[in-house]
């Protein structure tokens, strides 16, 4: 999925473990109940994604430069992503800071 236009795509109940979404536009994607273990979201645009209480980002490989604007995350998932060692950088397309888009407290 690297560099793909995935706007509005559905990954409902998908296991995308190890998938590469680097530089992909995932705006408005449905990722309800999806699992992102070892997935690469580096520089991905993940704005306004539809997530549910059972969507899991735990174990995600890389989120550097990703833009999470307007994506409503469960508090534990938001905390996990904010504490991720790659939660840094600015998205090269949108110019939005990763930590700011995740609404990290620092």
Phi, psi and omega in degrees: 000004183303127177072009184278153171270103183249021183306123177078004181291158179247126172240038182302125178057027182270148170255104183254032180306128177077004180287151181253106178254020182303132179064013179276150173259108182251025179305134177064018177291147172266109178244028179303128178068010180282158178237128187248030180302127179064011179283146179259115178246023181300128179059017178282148173261108183242045183282142174053033177288147176268111178242156178241178179299340183253007174289130184241122174257001180299133182089001179302142186282311188208129177235012182301131177077007180278149181247112184257017184308134176065012173267119183274108182259148172298144186305319181292326178287322176299314179298317179301312182294320178296329179271356181293138182298341180260011179283078183201174175090179182231137179293128184291342181265310185271340182075012182268136178288133182302309183296323178294318181292334175277354182059043176291148188281353184270000000 
